[in-house]
Amino acid sequence: MASQMVYASTLRVTFETGVNEKGEPQLKRKLFSNIKTDATAEELLKTAQSLTNLQKHTLTEIARQDTATISA
């Protein structure tokens, strides 16, 4: 049976910074590395919302990216 071990997590917060000449949204991503691998979704949501309060742009997405090893 395979198992996985998460060894790194990154929080990605995406903001809409405006629109281009075609009317398409322009996005800017902020990455925060070295997130605790055992951080809950609720903790990450609160953190991202706190960071949003410091921004002048509109929040469009909060994502978590985990990196893991898979072994047998």
N, CA and C atoms as an extended XYZ file, in Angstrom:
216
Properties=species:S:1:pos:R:3:atomname:S:1:resname:S:1:resid:I:1 pbc="F F F"
N         0.844       -1.178        0.000 N   MET     1
C         0.000        0.000        0.000 CA  MET     1
C         0.891        1.245        0.000 C   MET     1
N         0.553        2.206       -0.799 N   ALA     2
C         1.341        3.434       -0.914 CA  ALA     2
C         0.987        4.406        0.207 C   ALA     2
N         1.974        5.192        0.584 N   SER     3
C         1.741        6.246        1.577 CA  SER     3
C         2.435        7.518        1.101 C   SER     3
N         1.997        8.623        1.657 N   GLN     4
C         2.631        9.891        1.309 CA  GLN     4
C         2.967       10.651        2.570 C   GLN     4
N         4.035       11.457        2.472 N   MET     5
C         4.442       12.296        3.590 CA  MET     5
C         4.643       13.714        3.065 C   MET     5
N         3.823       14.630        3.550 N   VAL     6
C         3.934       16.037        3.154 CA  VAL     6
C         5.127       16.640        3.890 C   VAL     6
N         6.036       17.262        3.134 N   TYR     7
C         7.207       17.861        3.765 CA  TYR     7
C         7.328       19.365        3.533 C   TYR     7
N         6.451       19.939        2.693 N   ALA     8
C         6.487       21.387        2.473 CA  ALA     8
C         5.107       21.869        2.043 C   ALA     8
N         4.742       23.063        2.501 N   SER     9
C         3.470       23.672        2.114 CA  SER     9
C         3.698       25.131        1.756 C   SER     9
N         2.933       25.598        0.772 N   THR    10
C         2.992       26.988        0.329 CA  THR    10
C         1.578       27.543        0.280 C   THR    10
N         1.400       28.752        0.763 N   LEU    11
C         0.122       29.453        0.680 CA  LEU    11
C         0.202       30.410       -0.501 C   LEU    11
N        -0.770       30.321       -1.417 N   ARG    12
C        -0.808       31.199       -2.593 CA  ARG    12
C        -2.067       32.052       -2.520 C   ARG    12
N        -1.879       33.363       -2.505 N   VAL    13
C        -2.989       34.309       -2.442 CA  VAL    13
C        -2.981       35.101       -3.751 C   VAL    13
N        -4.124       35.122       -4.445 N   THR    14
C        -4.224       35.783       -5.745 CA  THR    14
C        -5.128       37.003       -5.638 C   THR    14
N        -4.657       38.123       -6.199 N   PHE    15
C        -5.401       39.374       -6.185 CA  PHE    15
C        -5.662       39.836       -7.612 C   PHE    15
N        -6.787       40.498       -7.820 N   GLU    16
C        -7.065       41.143       -9.104 CA  GLU    16
C        -6.568       42.576       -9.001 C   GLU    16
N        -5.629       42.924       -9.882 N   THR    17
C        -4.999       44.245       -9.810 CA  THR    17
C        -5.553       45.226      -10.830 C   THR    17
N        -6.491       44.783      -11.655 N   GLY    18
C        -7.079       45.643      -12.677 CA  GLY    18
C        -7.492       44.811      -13.875 C   GLY    18
N        -7.680       45.493      -15.001 N   VAL    19
C        -8.034       44.808      -16.245 CA  VAL    19
C        -7.107       45.288      -17.354 C   VAL    19
N        -6.894       44.425      -18.353 N   ASN    20
C        -6.057       44.817      -19.487 CA  ASN    20
C        -6.913       45.487      -20.554 C   ASN    20
N        -6.294       45.792      -21.696 N   GLU    21
C        -7.008       46.501      -22.765 CA  GLU    21
C        -8.139       45.674      -23.372 C   GLU    21
N        -8.113       44.364      -23.179 N   LYS    22
C        -9.186       43.489      -23.669 CA  LYS    22
C       -10.302       43.311      -22.642 C   LYS    22
N       -10.141       43.921      -21.486 N   GLY    23
C       -11.134       43.800      -20.430 CA  GLY    23
C       -10.964       42.559      -19.567 C   GLY    23
N        -9.856       41.849      -19.747 N   GLU    24
C        -9.587       40.647      -18.966 CA  GLU    24
C        -8.925       41.027      -17.644 C   GLU    24
N        -9.255       40.320      -16.569 N   PRO    25
C        -8.656       40.658      -15.278 CA  PRO    25
C        -7.149       40.400      -15.258 C   PRO    25
N        -6.426       41.290      -14.619 N   GLN    26
C        -4.990       41.133      -14.395 CA  GLN    26
C        -4.822       40.606      -12.972 C   GLN    26
N        -4.084       39.514      -12.836 N   LEU    27
C        -3.926       38.875      -11.537 CA  LEU    27
C        -2.486       38.961      -11.062 C   LEU    27
N        -2.326       39.057       -9.750 N   LYS    28
C        -1.006       39.066       -9.119 CA  LYS    28
C        -1.059       38.044       -7.992 C   LYS    28
N        -0.069       37.164       -7.961 N   ARG    29
C        -0.023       36.129       -6.927 CA  ARG    29
C         1.080       36.438       -5.925 C   ARG    29
N         0.768       36.182       -4.678 N   LYS    30
C         1.745       36.283       -3.597 CA  LYS    30
C         1.909       34.874       -3.032 C   LYS    30
N         3.149       34.430       -2.918 N   LEU    31
C         3.439       33.103       -2.392 CA  LEU    31
C         4.108       33.227       -1.033 C   LEU    31
N         3.669       32.403       -0.108 N   PHE    32
C         4.246       32.363        1.231 CA  PHE    32
C         4.722       30.936        1.479 C   PHE    32
N         6.036       30.765        1.518 N   SER    33
C         6.638       29.444        1.704 CA  SER    33
C         6.782       29.126        3.184 C   SER    33
N         7.191       27.905        3.443 N   ASN    34
C         7.473       27.436        4.805 CA  ASN    34
C         6.252       27.492        5.714 C   ASN    34
N         5.086       27.240        5.135 N   ILE    35
C         3.859       27.142        5.927 CA  ILE    35
C         3.909       25.825        6.691 C   ILE    35
N         3.440       25.809        7.915 N   LYS    36
C         3.407       24.567        8.688 CA  LYS    36
C         2.588       23.525        7.934 C   LYS    36
N         3.138       22.339        7.794 N   THR    37
C         2.444       21.292        7.042 CA  THR    37
C         1.177       20.822        7.743 C   THR    37
N         1.075       21.071        9.042 N   ASP    38
C        -0.131       20.666        9.772 CA  ASP    38
C        -1.118       21.823        9.969 C   ASP    38
N        -0.894       22.943        9.305 N   ALA    39
C        -1.828       24.078        9.395 CA  ALA    39
C        -3.176       23.676        8.801 C   ALA    39
N        -4.247       24.066        9.476 N   THR    40
C        -5.587       23.716        9.007 CA  THR    40
C        -6.055       24.710        7.948 C   THR    40
N        -7.076       24.311        7.214 N   ALA    41
C        -7.663       25.196        6.206 CA  ALA    41
C        -8.197       26.464        6.868 C   ALA    41
N        -8.772       26.334        8.042 N   GLU    42
C        -9.309       27.491        8.767 CA  GLU    42
C        -8.193       28.476        9.124 C   GLU    42
N        -7.060       27.969        9.587 N   GLU    43
C        -5.927       28.832        9.928 CA  GLU    43
C        -5.390       29.558        8.696 C   GLU    43
N        -5.302       28.847        7.586 N   LEU    44
C        -4.810       29.468        6.357 CA  LEU    44
C        -5.789       30.507        5.831 C   LEU    44
N        -7.077       30.239        5.952 N   LEU    45
C        -8.093       31.207        5.531 CA  LEU    45
C        -7.981       32.490        6.346 C   LEU    45
N        -7.873       32.366        7.658 N   LYS    46
C        -7.749       33.546        8.522 CA  LYS    46
C        -6.478       34.332        8.200 C   LYS    46
N        -5.391       33.617        7.940 N   THR    47
C        -4.133       34.276        7.593 CA  THR    47
C        -4.266       35.050        6.290 C   THR    47
N        -4.845       34.409        5.283 N   ALA    48
C        -5.020       35.066        3.982 CA  ALA    48
C        -5.941       36.277        4.100 C   ALA    48
N        -6.992       36.162        4.889 N   GLN    49
C        -7.902       37.293        5.076 CA  GLN    49
C        -7.196       38.447        5.778 C   GLN    49
N        -6.336       38.147        6.731 N   SER    50
C        -5.571       39.200        7.407 CA  SER    50
C        -4.631       39.898        6.434 C   SER    50
N        -3.993       39.121        5.570 N   LEU    51
C        -3.112       39.713        4.558 CA  LEU    51
C        -3.896       40.571        3.578 C   LEU    51
N        -5.112       40.150        3.270 N   THR    52
C        -5.960       40.898        2.339 CA  THR    52
C        -6.278       42.284        2.882 C   THR    52
N        -6.431       42.396        4.187 N   ASN    53
C        -6.722       43.694        4.799 CA  ASN    53
C        -5.588       44.696        4.587 C   ASN    53
N        -4.390       44.206        4.283 N   LEU    54
C        -3.244       45.080        4.047 CA  LEU    54
C        -3.077       45.441        2.573 C   LEU    54
N        -3.901       44.856        1.713 N   GLN    55
C        -3.799       45.062        0.268 CA  GLN    55
C        -4.850       46.050       -0.212 C   GLN    55
N        -4.547       46.719       -1.309 N   LYS    56
C        -5.549       47.599       -1.908 CA  LYS    56
C        -6.317       46.891       -3.012 C   LYS    56
N        -5.862       45.686       -3.401 N   HIS    57
C        -6.492       44.943       -4.487 CA  HIS    57
C        -7.490       43.922       -3.949 C   HIS    57
N        -8.355       43.435       -4.847 N   THR    58
C        -9.410       42.492       -4.489 CA  THR    58
C        -8.878       41.062       -4.476 C   THR    58
N        -9.169       40.339       -3.409 N   LEU    59
C        -8.794       38.934       -3.290 CA  LEU    59
C        -9.637       38.097       -4.242 C   LEU    59
N        -8.993       37.217       -5.011 N   THR    60
C        -9.741       36.352       -5.927 CA  THR    60
C        -9.577       34.871       -5.616 C   THR    60
N        -8.479       34.485       -4.974 N   GLU    61
C        -8.280       33.060       -4.698 CA  GLU    61
C        -7.290       32.853       -3.567 C   GLU    61
N        -7.559       31.821       -2.770 N   ILE    62
C        -6.635       31.354       -1.744 CA  ILE    62
C        -6.383       29.885       -2.050 C   ILE    62
N        -5.113       29.506       -2.146 N   ALA    63
C        -4.794       28.114       -2.463 CA  ALA    63
C        -3.628       27.641       -1.604 C   ALA    63
N        -3.620       26.349       -1.381 N   ARG    64
C        -2.529       25.716       -0.655 CA  ARG    64
C        -1.882       24.701       -1.589 C   ARG    64
N        -0.564       24.707       -1.615 N   GLN    65
C         0.161       23.731       -2.425 CA  GLN    65
C         1.066       22.931       -1.498 C   GLN    65
N         0.818       21.630       -1.442 N   ASP    66
C         1.634       20.738       -0.626 CA  ASP    66
C         2.585       19.957       -1.520 C   ASP    66
N         3.780       19.724       -1.015 N   THR    67
C         4.752       18.884       -1.696 CA  THR    67
C         4.981       17.666       -0.815 C   THR    67
N         4.883       16.494       -1.423 N   ALA    68
C         4.973       15.264       -0.645 CA  ALA    68
C         5.804       14.221       -1.375 C   ALA    68
N         6.317       13.287       -0.597 N   THR    69
C         6.953       12.111       -1.171 CA  THR    69
C         5.970       10.955       -1.066 C   THR    69
N         5.990       10.101       -2.075 N   ILE    70
C         5.118        8.926       -2.097 CA  ILE    70
C         6.017        7.700       -2.086 C   ILE    70
N         5.696        6.776       -1.206 N   SER    71
C         6.506        5.564       -1.116 CA  SER    71
C         5.613        4.345       -0.935 C   SER    71
N         6.212        3.204       -1.168 N   ALA    72
C         5.470        1.943       -1.043 CA  ALA    72
C         5.493        1.454        0.386 C   ALA    72
